[in-house]
Amino acid sequence: MIEINIKQYSKLNEMLEFAKLFKELYPKMKMADLKERLDEMIEKYEYKLVVAFTCDKKPKAVGLAGYHIGSMLYCGRFVQL
């Protein structure tokens, strides 16, 4: 079984450390656009990033997902991934 560690990030400079993984997900996105969009999502929606790491001596980031918690009249609180 492969073991992984999960870590959460909430600051822009921390998230940008994973620009290489973002680039794999969004190959046509420019770095300036990534920064601008992340900054807006953090500011407006308290966007968070979770990153999966290997449990090796030199941990390697192997996956990421962003999310925020919101609220709507019709459903109440929700998590958007």
C-alpha positions in Angstrom: 0.0 0.0 0.0 1.2 3.5 -0.9 1.1 6.0 2.0 0.5 9.7 1.4 0.4 12.8 3.5 -2.1 15.6 2.9 -1.3 19.2 3.6 -3.6 22.3 3.3 -2.5 25.7 2.1 -4.3 29.0 2.3 -1.8 31.6 1.2 -0.9 32.6 -2.4 2.8 32.3 -2.1 2.4 28.7 -0.6 0.1 27.7 -3.5 2.5 29.0 -6.1 5.1 26.5 -5.0 3.0 24.0 -6.8 2.9 25.9 -10.1 4.4 22.9 -11.9 1.3 20.7 -10.9 -1.1 23.5 -11.9 0.7 23.7 -15.2 0.0 20.0 -15.8 -3.7 20.6 -15.1 -4.0 23.9 -17.1 -1.2 23.7 -19.7 -2.4 26.9 -21.6 -2.7 29.1 -18.5 -0.1 31.8 -18.1 1.6 32.2 -14.7 0.3 35.8 -14.4 -3.3 34.5 -14.9 -2.8 31.7 -12.3 -1.6 34.2 -9.8 -4.4 36.6 -10.5 -7.1 33.9 -10.3 -5.7 32.3 -7.1 -5.4 35.7 -5.4 -9.1 36.5 -6.3 -10.4 33.1 -5.1 -8.4 33.4 -1.9 -9.7 36.9 -1.2 -13.4 36.4 -2.2 -14.0 32.8 -1.3 -11.3 31.8 1.2 -10.1 29.3 -1.3 -7.8 26.5 0.1 -5.5 24.0 -1.6 -4.8 20.5 -0.4 -1.8 18.7 -1.7 -0.9 15.0 -1.6 2.7 14.1 -0.9 4.5 10.8 -0.9 5.9 9.6 2.4 9.4 9.1 1.1 12.6 10.6 2.7 12.2 13.4 0.1 8.4 13.9 -0.1 7.1 14.6 -3.6 3.8 16.4 -4.4 1.7 14.0 -6.5 -1.7 15.6 -6.6 -3.7 18.7 -5.6 -7.3 19.9 -5.3 -8.7 23.3 -4.5 -11.9 23.9 -2.5 -14.0 26.5 -0.8 -16.9 26.4 1.6 -20.0 28.4 0.6 -23.6 28.8 1.5 -26.7 29.0 -0.7 -30.3 29.6 0.2 -31.6 26.4 -1.4 -29.1 24.0 0.2 -27.2 25.7 3.0 -23.5 25.1 3.5 -21.6 23.3 0.7 -18.1 22.4 -0.3 -17.1 23.1 -3.9 -14.1 21.2 -5.2 
